[in-house]
Amino acid sequence: VRFANGKLQHPDSLSFTVYRNRDTAHPRKKHRRILVSETERLCYVGHNFGSEVMKCNSLCRYFVGVLDKNSGQMEVYNAEIFNMQPQLSGGRCQESQLLRCFVLLIPVLLPWHGARTVPSLVHAERDSGREEHSECRVEVKQGVGYFKVCFCLVQMDLCIEAFGTSKQKRALSSRRMNAVGNDAVNTAVSKAAANVIDAKGVTALVQDMAQDDVQNISAFLPPCHEDADRPEHVYKFEDILSPGEYEALRVPAAALANITAEEMAKRAEERSHCSFVLDELKFLPTDEKRRDHKARCLWFLDTLIKFSHLKVIKKKHPMGPECPHIISKKLMKNFTSLTYNNGSIQNLVSASMKAKITAYVIALALHINNFQVDLTVLQNDMKLPESRILDIAKALRLRVSKAKGVPGLENDQNHKLGTLSLPLPTQKAPEGQRKRKKMN
């Protein structure tokens, strides 16, 4: 265990209790545990599920070795690390935090025994069906008979004062000392918020929140040079492809630079490339240097789009042996996230990584097509919803307008056209969930 608020001076004085989920048939719930630790002053609670779970348990495995001093042999057991949080309860507690209620030794008059006796076991648990009064169901067992009483938390405290052990009384006193009233907290928070609003103003606070959102978005975008004097300098080509990576594309892109009309028709029929690449291959420049440059850009763009369709990267060369090593390394390093599964670390193309790939695809397409790109074609190639690619385009500071798409594509629907022009529009964080249109 690890205690969130410091280190223990006397760990031997602690008592621990472990609770497991009753649903042993459920594949995930059967592994859920709640660990409770009690000291004289506080009660600590730790979970191995939920938002408070420690990330280290999913990244590696832990073991505990128990050494038998007599035989000299050690037995090894699987282990988990629990982050123990202090339980400061004022009034009622949450159900997950009140799995262990108070263990009382109360003299109870059992009618079938006809005498006042001390029960051998008293177990209390939260009644989850009653949320307003925070009642507990206390089950008193002796022999084969048992007897149920309903207590509220106030009555339980009174029982502790009257019949509890010295340890339980100290815990009750400590809990009352550490209790913080909800009204006091709300008043303090409201006062602090009012002071901040008076000091900075509502407009400044809204701008700060928008700037924070923008910074979170910018982590998945190519570097943006807002002070650029030309569109090609806003997203520099060197930030998308380094000189070494660009040189490595010379060999694989040669097939696209020298493609014939027959080969192009065959690849279109086989759908060997995405629609954007097939459309741009029809307009390769006649100049050899410009033709080679566009072929390299198209090859890398096509590779990015194919890479975005993968889920879990299991192969060493996911894009095939013809992909240069430096390009494969770039894809794995910049466009995948690490995940732990079945005892091994895997590379995953998550939703956020797919959004990053989309941003780089749009930036590269702008360089290919004179800083104007048909977003709907890229949307169909990357299999994204329209709202997603429009949010990414607006985050890239593009001006989005309606334009007719390529005839024959998607029934000649109205396509969205993204244009990069100066001055750049004001950057805005993407809006929340859009309202659904009412269907007639």
PEJO-V229539 format. One record per backbone hydrogen bond with DSSP energy under -1.0 kcal/mol. NH is the residue of the N-H (numbers start at 1). CO is the residue of the C=O. If there is no record, write none. Layout:
BEGIN
nh->NH co->CO
nh->NH co->CO
END
This chain:
BEGIN
nh->2 co->82
nh->4 co->84
nh->6 co->3
nh->13 co->10
nh->14 co->11
nh->17 co->36
nh->19 co->34
nh->21 co->32
nh->24 co->22
nh->30 co->26
nh->31 co->28
nh->32 co->29
nh->34 co->19
nh->35 co->46
nh->36 co->17
nh->37 co->44
nh->38 co->15
nh->39 co->42
nh->44 co->37
nh->45 co->85
nh->46 co->35
nh->48 co->33
nh->53 co->50
nh->58 co->55
nh->60 co->56
nh->64 co->77
nh->66 co->75
nh->68 co->73
nh->72 co->68
nh->75 co->66
nh->77 co->64
nh->79 co->62
nh->84 co->2
nh->85 co->45
nh->87 co->43
nh->101 co->124
nh->108 co->117
nh->113 co->110
nh->114 co->110
nh->117 co->108
nh->121 co->141
nh->123 co->139
nh->125 co->137
nh->127 co->135
nh->128 co->126
nh->130 co->127
nh->136 co->151
nh->137 co->125
nh->138 co->149
nh->139 co->123
nh->140 co->147
nh->141 co->121
nh->142 co->145
nh->145 co->142
nh->147 co->140
nh->149 co->138
nh->151 co->136
nh->156 co->152
nh->157 co->153
nh->158 co->154
nh->159 co->155
nh->160 co->156
nh->161 co->157
nh->162 co->158
nh->163 co->159
nh->164 co->160
nh->169 co->165
nh->170 co->166
nh->171 co->167
nh->172 co->168
nh->173 co->169
nh->174 co->170
nh->175 co->171
nh->176 co->172
nh->177 co->173
nh->178 co->174
nh->185 co->181
nh->186 co->182
nh->187 co->183
nh->188 co->184
nh->189 co->185
nh->190 co->186
nh->191 co->187
nh->192 co->188
nh->193 co->189
nh->194 co->190
nh->195 co->191
nh->196 co->192
nh->197 co->193
nh->198 co->194
nh->199 co->195
nh->200 co->196
nh->201 co->197
nh->205 co->201
nh->206 co->202
nh->207 co->203
nh->208 co->204
nh->209 co->205
nh->210 co->206
nh->211 co->207
nh->212 co->208
nh->213 co->209
nh->214 co->210
nh->215 co->211
nh->216 co->212
nh->217 co->213
nh->218 co->214
nh->220 co->217
nh->221 co->218
nh->225 co->234
nh->228 co->225
nh->233 co->230
nh->234 co->231
nh->239 co->236
nh->241 co->237
nh->246 co->242
nh->247 co->243
nh->248 co->244
nh->250 co->247
nh->253 co->249
nh->254 co->251
nh->257 co->253
nh->258 co->254
nh->259 co->256
nh->264 co->260
nh->265 co->261
nh->266 co->262
nh->267 co->263
nh->268 co->264
nh->269 co->265
nh->270 co->266
nh->272 co->267
nh->278 co->274
nh->279 co->275
nh->280 co->276
nh->281 co->277
nh->283 co->280
nh->291 co->287
nh->292 co->288
nh->293 co->289
nh->294 co->290
nh->295 co->291
nh->296 co->292
nh->297 co->293
nh->298 co->294
nh->299 co->295
nh->300 co->296
nh->301 co->297
nh->302 co->298
nh->303 co->299
nh->304 co->300
nh->305 co->301
nh->306 co->302
nh->307 co->303
nh->308 co->304
nh->310 co->307
nh->313 co->347
nh->320 co->317
nh->323 co->320
nh->328 co->324
nh->329 co->325
nh->330 co->326
nh->331 co->327
nh->332 co->328
nh->333 co->329
nh->334 co->330
nh->335 co->331
nh->337 co->348
nh->339 co->346
nh->341 co->344
nh->344 co->341
nh->346 co->339
nh->348 co->337
nh->349 co->311
nh->350 co->348
nh->354 co->350
nh->355 co->351
nh->356 co->352
nh->357 co->353
nh->358 co->354
nh->359 co->355
nh->360 co->356
nh->361 co->357
nh->362 co->358
nh->363 co->359
nh->364 co->360
nh->365 co->361
nh->366 co->362
nh->367 co->363
nh->368 co->364
nh->369 co->365
nh->371 co->366
nh->373 co->418
nh->375 co->373
nh->375 co->416
nh->378 co->374
nh->379 co->375
nh->380 co->376
nh->381 co->377
nh->382 co->378
nh->384 co->379
nh->389 co->385
nh->390 co->386
nh->391 co->387
nh->392 co->388
nh->393 co->389
nh->394 co->390
nh->395 co->391
nh->396 co->392
nh->397 co->394
nh->398 co->393
nh->399 co->419
nh->401 co->417
nh->403 co->415
nh->405 co->413
nh->409 co->406
nh->415 co->403
nh->417 co->401
nh->418 co->373
nh->419 co->399
nh->420 co->371
END
